[in-house]
Every structure is written in structure tokens, then in C-alpha cells.
Amino acid sequence: MTLDPLTVFHKNPDVIIYVVSDSAGDTGELVVRAAIAQFHPVNSEIRRASFIQDESAVERMVKLAKQNQAIVLYTLVIPQLRQYIARLCEDYGVVAIDLLGSLITSMEQRIGRSSRNEPGLNHVLDEDYFRKVEAVEFAVKYDDAKDTSGVRKADIVLIGVSRTSKTPLSMYLAHKKFKVANVPLVPEIKPPDELFALPSEKVIGLTIGTHYLNVIRKERLKALGLPDSASYATTDRIERELQYAEEIMQRIGCKVIDVSHRAVEETASLILEHIRN
């Protein structure tokens, strides 16, 4: 059993969801994030358990879920493991969702033959897969303008104030094989010169409503165990940042998308529509 080492553990989350998979667990996590978006802002925690291969690993996972009063969502294609986790979750009183089982069974009945029952087939190592990996590595390297040279190399550059979903959008678009860099707009920090030399159609400005951002930032501070009265979350500070960001976006002449009340997937679809047109 492999727990994702990049999991961020929050203080007193409202809900914990274990994503259990006999492969990487990407499918399950995407579905969980889509569901969580319907309750935003919420202090949630996704714990991904990848490459589950035996019943002992399943049992350890279910016991952890029971201990943390968590929900379990599993994407197991091996029938024996699928049946075992369903039975174990029922015995332990753990809420469990089988994401693939019913669909695989229905397809077997419709097609008239058994599933291959092989984990990881949607991660075949072909050219498409390596392009995706390259895009993900690019998004990580050039996140938050850690290296401004990425601005020139990117297919898409996202700009906006803190907590406008720049990083999750970068990762989502990377899985669509786009190389994305993102640049935070902060009044005290001069944006990189490279940003103003780009064609405006490559840059996407992300904005958000003051009240909505205020709520998000307060929740973020709480998750970090900090008081929500910090200047980072005050209305005056937020309005100043948004005004500054608007000036930068107007100077660039880029498309601007309001991410208020929008899931990452919805914002990403608007970005892709703009880029493709």
C-alpha cells in the first residue's frame, strides 16, 4: 500500500476521503475533487492509497478510514479486491463507493465477454503518456513563478491573486498535455518582464469576487491553524490586490475569467475553448 507522500494533512478537516486504487488513483481523485467542488469552500482532505495489490493492504486502509471517520472511494479492477473491500467496509461501518465495479459489470454483460481485470491500462506508456508527464513536470517546475523562464516556454500562462486556483488549474491543464506556467500577482512584487512580451492570447487572467475570496482565504488560514483576522484575508487587502491584478491584466490585454463559484473543471473548459479558438 502506498499513501501519496504529497498529501497535505489539514487541521480538523470537515471530511476525509480515502481514494483506494490498484493503480495510481488518478481517476478516483479527479471524481472526488469534482464532488468536493460542489461544497466549496470546505476543509476537505484527500488521502490517496495507490497500487493496492493484496487483502492485507485493503484491510489496513479500511481500518484507517474507520479510525478517521472517513469515506472510502475505490477504483479496483481486480474482482477479488473489489469484493473484499466492499465486504470489509460494510463490516466496519465505513461508507464506501465503488466507482468502477457497476460499470465494468454492465459492460461485461453488454459486450458479452469478461473484463481484462488489469490495473493501470489507462496509463499505457505511449507518446501521449510521456507528453502528459512532461506537461505535469513543467507545471510543477514553473508553479508560482519560481522560475520566470517558464513564462516564455509555456503554452498557457495563468495570472491572478492568491487563491484563484492557479496551481490546480495548471495541473488539470497539464493532464490535457498543455504546458502551463502561473504567475501570482502581488502589489509588492513586480511581475516578470517576460509576461508583457507574450502574445496576449497565451495569457489568462483569473479574477474572483471580493466576498468569495475573503471566505476562501479565511478557510485557508483556519486550515493552517492561523487566525482568520490576518491581513491576508481582510477585505481592504483583497480589494487592493484585485485592483492591482486588474490593472496588470488590462495592460496585457488578456482574456479574464471570473472563477467565483466555478469548479476547476469548468474554468479549465473556458480556458481550453479560448485557446482552441
C-alpha positions in Angstrom: 0.0 0.0 0.0 1.4 3.4 -1.0 -0.1 6.6 0.6 0.6 9.6 -1.5 3.6 11.5 0.0 2.2 14.8 -1.3 -1.0 14.5 0.7 -1.5 17.7 2.8 -3.0 16.9 6.2 -5.3 19.7 7.4 -6.2 20.6 10.9 -9.7 19.3 11.8 -10.9 18.6 8.2 -14.7 18.6 7.7 -14.4 15.4 5.6 -11.6 12.9 4.9 -11.8 10.7 1.7 -9.5 7.8 1.0 -9.1 7.1 -2.7 -8.1 3.4 -2.9 -6.7 2.1 -6.2 -4.8 -0.9 -7.6 -3.2 1.6 -10.0 -2.2 5.3 -9.5 -5.6 6.5 -8.2 -5.8 9.5 -10.6 -9.3 8.6 -11.8 -10.7 8.4 -8.2 -9.1 11.6 -7.1 -10.5 13.5 -10.1 -14.0 12.3 -9.2 -13.6 13.2 -5.6 -12.3 16.7 -6.4 -15.3 17.3 -8.7 -17.6 16.3 -5.8 -15.8 18.5 -3.3 -16.1 21.5 -5.6 -19.9 21.4 -5.1 -19.3 22.2 -1.4 -16.6 24.9 -1.8 -15.3 26.3 0.4 -14.9 23.2 2.6 -12.0 22.0 4.7 -11.5 18.6 3.0 -8.7 16.1 2.8 -8.0 13.5 0.1 -5.7 10.6 1.1 -4.7 8.6 -1.9 -3.7 4.9 -1.4 -2.2 3.7 -4.7 -1.1 0.3 -6.0 -3.2 -1.8 -3.6 -2.4 -5.4 -4.5 -3.5 -7.6 -1.7 -6.1 -8.0 1.0 -3.8 -7.1 3.9 -3.3 -3.6 2.3 -7.0 -3.3 1.8 -7.6 -4.1 5.5 -5.1 -1.6 6.7 -6.7 1.1 4.6 -10.3 0.3 5.8 -9.1 0.4 9.4 -7.5 3.8 8.9 -10.8 5.0 7.3 -12.7 3.7 10.3 -10.3 5.4 12.7 -10.7 8.8 10.9 -14.4 8.5 10.2 -13.6 8.8 6.6 -15.3 8.0 3.3 -13.7 5.4 1.0 -13.9 5.7 -2.8 -12.2 2.8 -4.6 -11.2 2.1 -8.2 -10.2 -1.5 -8.1 -10.4 -3.6 -11.2 -9.4 -6.9 -9.6 -12.7 -8.5 -8.7 -11.4 -10.3 -5.6 -10.1 -7.0 -4.1 -13.3 -5.2 -5.1 -15.5 -7.8 -3.3 -13.2 -7.8 -0.3 -13.1 -4.1 0.3 -16.9 -3.9 -0.1 -17.4 -6.6 2.5 -14.8 -5.2 4.9 -16.3 -1.6 4.7 -19.7 -3.0 5.5 -18.4 -4.9 8.5 -16.6 -1.9 9.8 -19.4 0.5 9.1 -17.3 2.6 6.7 -19.1 4.5 3.9 -17.7 3.1 0.6 -18.2 4.0 -3.1 -17.3 1.6 -5.8 -16.5 3.8 -8.8 -15.8 1.2 -11.4 -17.5 -2.1 -10.4 -21.0 -1.5 -11.6 -19.8 0.0 -14.9 -17.4 -2.9 -15.6 -20.1 -5.4 -14.8 -22.6 -3.7 -17.1 -20.1 -3.5 -19.9 -19.3 -7.2 -19.5 -23.0 -8.0 -19.9 -23.4 -5.7 -22.9 -20.2 -6.7 -24.7 -20.6 -10.4 -23.9 -17.1 -11.1 -22.5 -15.1 -10.6 -19.3 -13.0 -7.6 -18.4 -9.2 -8.0 -18.6 -9.0 -7.1 -14.9 -5.6 -5.5 -15.3 -4.8 -2.4 -13.3 -3.2 0.7 -14.9 -4.3 0.1 -18.5 -5.2 3.8 -18.9 -1.5 4.6 -18.2 0.0 2.9 -21.2 3.5 4.2 -21.8 3.0 5.7 -25.3 3.9 9.1 -26.8 0.7 10.6 -25.4 1.5 9.5 -21.9 5.0 11.0 -22.0 3.7 14.3 -23.3 1.4 14.4 -20.3 4.2 13.6 -17.9 6.3 16.3 -19.5 3.5 18.8 -19.1 2.9 17.9 -15.4 6.7 18.2 -14.7 6.6 21.6 -16.4 3.6 22.8 -14.3 5.5 21.8 -11.1 8.7 23.4 -12.1 7.2 26.7 -13.2 4.5 27.0 -10.5 4.1 30.3 -8.7 6.8 31.9 -11.0 9.6 30.0 -9.1 11.5 30.2 -12.4 10.2 33.0 -14.7 11.9 31.5 -17.8 8.8 29.2 -17.9 6.7 32.1 -18.9 8.3 32.2 -22.4 8.2 28.4 -22.8 4.6 27.8 -21.7 1.6 27.1 -23.9 -0.6 28.9 -21.4 0.3 31.4 -18.7 -2.2 31.9 -15.8 -2.1 35.1 -13.7 -4.1 36.2 -10.7 -4.0 36.9 -7.0 -3.5 34.2 -4.4 -6.3 31.5 -4.1 -7.7 31.9 -7.6 -7.0 28.2 -8.4 -3.8 28.9 -10.5 -2.0 25.8 -9.3 -4.9 23.3 -9.6 -5.8 24.7 -13.0 -2.1 24.3 -14.1 -2.1 20.7 -13.1 -5.5 20.0 -14.6 -4.5 21.5 -17.9 -1.2 19.6 -17.7 -3.2 16.4 -17.8 -4.6 17.7 -21.0 -1.0 17.9 -22.3 -0.7 21.7 -22.1 2.5 23.2 -20.6 1.2 25.8 -18.1 3.1 28.4 -16.0 1.4 30.5 -13.5 2.4 33.9 -12.0 1.0 35.3 -8.8 0.0 39.0 -8.9 1.1 40.7 -5.6 1.2 44.5 -5.4 4.6 44.4 -3.6 6.2 42.2 -6.3 6.9 43.4 -9.8 5.7 40.9 -12.4 8.4 39.3 -14.6 9.2 41.3 -17.8 8.6 38.1 -19.8 4.9 38.4 -19.1 4.5 41.6 -21.1 6.3 40.3 -24.1 3.9 37.4 -24.7 1.1 37.3 -27.2 -2.0 38.3 -25.1 -3.9 35.2 -26.3 -1.5 33.0 -24.4 -2.2 34.7 -21.0 -5.3 34.0 -19.0 -6.2 36.4 -16.1 -8.1 34.8 -13.2 -10.2 37.1 -11.1 -12.7 36.5 -8.2 -15.3 38.3 -6.2 -14.1 40.1 -3.0 -16.5 38.3 -0.6 -15.9 34.9 -2.1 -12.1 35.3 -1.9 -12.5 36.6 1.7 -14.3 33.4 2.6 -11.7 31.2 0.9 -8.7 32.9 2.5 -10.2 32.7 5.9 -10.8 29.0 5.5 -7.2 28.7 4.3 -5.9 30.4 7.4 -8.0 28.2 9.6 -6.7 25.1 7.9 -3.2 26.3 8.7 -4.1 26.9 12.3 -3.8 30.7 11.9 -6.3 33.4 13.0 -8.6 34.5 10.2 -8.1 38.1 11.1 -4.7 38.2 9.4 -4.3 41.0 6.8 -4.1 38.3 4.1 -7.9 37.8 4.4 -9.1 41.4 5.1 -11.4 43.0 2.6 -9.2 46.0 2.2 -6.2 43.9 1.3 -8.2 41.7 -1.1 -9.7 44.8 -2.9 -6.2 46.3 -3.2 -4.8 43.1 -4.7 -7.7 42.6 -7.1 -7.4 46.2 -8.3 -3.7 45.7 -8.9 -4.3 42.5 -10.8 -7.0 44.1 -12.9 -4.5 46.8 -14.0 -1.9 44.2 -15.0 -4.5 42.2 -17.0 -5.7 45.4 -18.8 -2.1 46.3 -19.6 -1.5 42.8 -21.1 -4.9 42.8 -22.8 -5.5 39.2 -21.9 -8.8 37.2 -21.5 -10.1 37.4 -17.9 -12.2 34.7 -16.3 -14.1 35.1 -13.0 -13.5 31.9 -11.0 -16.1 32.7 -8.3 -18.3 29.7 -7.7 -16.6 27.8 -10.6 -15.1 24.3 -10.3 -11.6 23.9 -11.7 -13.0 21.7 -14.5 -15.4 24.5 -15.6 -12.8 27.2 -15.6 -10.4 24.8 -17.5 -13.0 24.2 -20.2 -13.4 28.0 -20.7 -9.6 28.3 -21.0 -9.4 25.5 -23.5 -12.2 26.9 -25.5 -10.4 30.3 -25.7 -7.0 28.7 -26.6 -8.5 26.5 -29.3 -10.4 29.3 -30.9 
